[in-house]
Amino acid sequence: DDHEHHHHDGENDEHVWLSLIRAKAAVHAMAERIAEADSTHANVYFSNAEKYEAELESLDQAYQETVNSSSVDTLVFTDRFPFFYMADDYGLKYYAAFTGCSAESEASFETVAVLAHKIDDLDLKNVITIENRTHKIPETVIESTKDKNQNILMMNSLQSVTDKQIMDGMTYLDVMKSNLDVLKTALQ
């Protein structure tokens, strides 16, 4: 039993910013709207958008190449799961303790058992959590696996970015590149 309730269809997933494909479309749409409001500088807005879209496209290709070169195609999130669009964009399968940004904070015994079983069945070496979380659930899931030796990786959902981090230079592309590094490890 795959417990499909651990999956969601994304119809109501508000985490569109975690999709490089959707980010590129958003950049284009924003450039169009800003250019409409300030047509005098439209060429600047479109030029900047084009450059940024090229960076997004390059990163999108790096994500796709990472997935294409991996023999692993399934991720286990031992936490909330705001990465539906990312998984969907690259054809990744996933299991998660909670869908979206569920308010739940404790995984049920059944959820822990399903995740541990999937890790064992797929011989996964890593589990993923999101930023600013305790490792209580990942550690419990790992302790419930056969080998009990998986790594806990962290992906950034951009939901907890602070003003200080932005002032210190953190960018969307930086976070998405860091998430790519995590994905490379997770798919080993």
C-alpha positions as CSV (number, residue, x, y, z in Angstrom):
1,D,0.0,0.0,0.0
2,D,1.6,3.2,-1.1
3,H,-0.6,5.4,1.1
4,E,-1.4,7.9,-1.7
5,H,-2.6,10.3,1.0
6,H,1.1,11.3,1.3
7,H,1.0,12.7,-2.2
8,H,-1.0,15.7,-3.4
9,D,-1.9,16.9,-6.8
10,G,-0.6,20.4,-6.5
11,E,-3.8,22.1,-7.6
12,N,-3.8,24.2,-4.4
13,D,-0.1,24.3,-3.8
14,E,0.9,27.9,-3.4
15,H,4.6,27.2,-3.6
16,V,5.0,28.2,-7.2
17,W,8.2,30.0,-6.6
18,L,10.0,26.6,-6.1
19,S,9.5,25.9,-9.8
20,L,12.1,27.5,-12.0
21,I,9.8,27.1,-15.0
22,R,7.0,29.0,-13.2
23,A,9.5,31.6,-12.0
24,K,10.6,32.2,-15.5
25,A,7.0,32.8,-16.6
26,A,6.5,35.1,-13.6
27,V,9.5,37.2,-14.5
28,H,8.2,37.6,-18.0
29,A,4.7,38.5,-16.8
30,M,6.1,41.0,-14.3
31,A,8.3,42.7,-17.0
32,E,5.2,43.0,-19.2
33,R,3.1,44.6,-16.5
34,I,5.9,47.0,-15.3
35,A,6.6,48.0,-19.0
36,E,2.9,48.8,-19.4
37,A,3.1,51.1,-16.4
38,D,6.3,52.7,-17.5
39,S,6.6,52.3,-21.2
40,T,9.4,54.9,-21.4
41,H,11.8,52.3,-19.9
42,A,10.1,49.2,-21.3
43,N,13.3,48.1,-23.1
44,V,15.2,48.1,-19.8
45,Y,12.6,46.0,-18.1
46,F,12.5,43.5,-21.0
47,S,16.3,43.4,-21.3
48,N,16.7,42.7,-17.5
49,A,13.9,40.1,-17.6
50,E,15.6,38.3,-20.6
51,K,18.9,38.1,-18.7
52,Y,17.2,36.8,-15.6
53,E,15.1,34.3,-17.6
54,A,18.4,33.0,-19.2
55,E,19.8,32.4,-15.7
56,L,16.6,30.6,-14.6
57,E,16.7,28.5,-17.8
58,S,20.3,27.5,-17.2
59,L,19.6,26.5,-13.7
60,D,16.5,24.6,-14.8
61,Q,18.7,22.7,-17.3
62,A,21.1,21.8,-14.5
63,Y,18.2,20.4,-12.4
64,Q,17.0,18.4,-15.4
65,E,20.5,17.1,-16.1
66,T,20.9,16.1,-12.4
67,V,17.6,14.1,-12.5
68,N,18.5,12.6,-15.9
69,S,21.9,11.4,-14.7
70,S,20.6,9.8,-11.5
71,S,19.4,6.2,-11.1
72,V,17.2,7.4,-8.2
73,D,13.9,9.0,-9.0
74,T,12.2,9.2,-5.6
75,L,12.6,11.6,-2.7
76,V,11.5,11.1,0.9
77,F,10.6,14.3,2.8
78,T,10.3,13.7,6.5
79,D,8.6,17.0,6.9
80,R,6.1,19.3,5.2
81,F,6.3,19.2,1.4
82,P,6.3,22.5,-0.4
83,F,8.2,21.1,-3.3
84,F,5.4,19.7,-5.4
85,Y,6.1,21.9,-8.4
86,M,9.8,21.1,-8.3
87,A,9.1,17.3,-8.2
88,D,6.5,17.7,-11.0
89,D,8.8,19.7,-13.2
90,Y,11.5,17.0,-13.2
91,G,9.3,13.9,-13.0
92,L,10.4,13.0,-9.5
93,K,8.4,10.7,-7.3
94,Y,8.1,11.6,-3.6
95,Y,6.8,10.6,-0.3
96,A,6.3,13.1,2.5
97,A,5.3,13.2,6.1
98,F,2.9,16.0,5.5
99,T,1.4,17.6,2.3
100,G,2.1,21.2,1.5
101,C,2.6,23.3,4.6
102,S,0.3,21.2,6.8
103,A,-0.2,22.5,10.3
104,E,0.6,19.1,11.6
105,S,3.8,18.8,13.6
106,E,3.8,15.2,14.6
107,A,3.9,12.3,12.2
108,S,1.6,9.4,12.9
109,F,3.0,5.9,13.4
110,E,1.6,4.9,10.1
111,T,3.3,7.8,8.3
112,V,6.7,7.0,9.9
113,A,6.3,3.3,9.0
114,V,5.4,4.1,5.4
115,L,8.3,6.4,4.9
116,A,10.8,4.0,6.5
117,H,9.4,1.2,4.4
118,K,9.8,3.3,1.2
119,I,13.4,4.1,2.2
120,D,14.2,0.4,2.7
121,D,12.4,-0.7,-0.5
122,L,14.2,1.9,-2.6
123,D,17.5,1.6,-0.7
124,L,17.6,5.4,-0.3
125,K,20.6,6.9,1.4
126,N,19.0,10.3,2.2
127,V,15.9,11.9,3.7
128,I,15.0,15.5,3.3
129,T,13.6,18.1,5.6
130,I,13.0,21.8,5.2
131,E,14.8,24.8,6.8
132,N,14.5,25.7,10.4
133,R,13.1,22.3,11.5
134,T,14.1,20.0,14.2
135,H,15.3,16.6,13.2
136,K,12.8,14.7,15.4
137,I,10.7,13.2,12.6
138,P,13.7,12.5,10.3
139,E,15.5,10.8,13.1
140,T,12.4,8.7,14.0
141,V,12.0,7.7,10.4
142,I,15.6,6.7,10.1
143,E,15.5,4.7,13.3
144,S,12.6,2.8,11.8
145,T,14.6,1.7,8.7
146,K,16.5,-1.5,8.3
147,D,20.0,0.2,8.0
148,K,19.4,3.2,10.3
149,N,22.1,5.1,8.5
150,Q,20.5,7.6,6.1
151,N,21.7,11.2,5.9
152,I,19.3,14.1,6.8
153,L,19.4,16.8,4.1
154,M,17.8,20.2,4.2
155,M,16.1,22.0,1.3
156,N,15.1,25.7,1.6
157,S,11.5,26.5,0.7
158,L,12.2,30.2,0.9
159,Q,9.4,30.6,3.4
160,S,11.7,31.6,6.3
161,V,14.0,34.1,4.5
162,T,14.7,37.1,6.8
163,D,15.3,40.7,5.9
164,K,18.8,40.3,7.3
165,Q,19.5,37.4,4.9
166,I,18.3,39.5,2.0
167,M,20.4,42.5,3.1
168,D,23.4,40.1,3.4
169,G,22.9,39.3,-0.3
170,M,20.9,36.1,-0.3
171,T,19.1,35.7,-3.6
172,Y,16.5,33.4,-5.1
173,L,19.1,32.0,-7.5
174,D,21.5,31.3,-4.6
175,V,18.8,29.3,-2.7
176,M,17.7,27.4,-5.8
177,K,21.4,26.6,-6.6
178,S,21.8,25.4,-3.0
179,N,18.6,23.3,-3.3
180,L,20.2,21.8,-6.5
181,D,23.2,20.7,-4.5
182,V,21.0,19.0,-2.0
183,L,19.0,17.4,-4.8
184,K,22.3,16.0,-6.3
185,T,23.1,14.4,-3.0
186,A,19.5,13.2,-2.4
187,L,19.5,11.4,-5.8
188,Q,22.7,9.4,-5.1
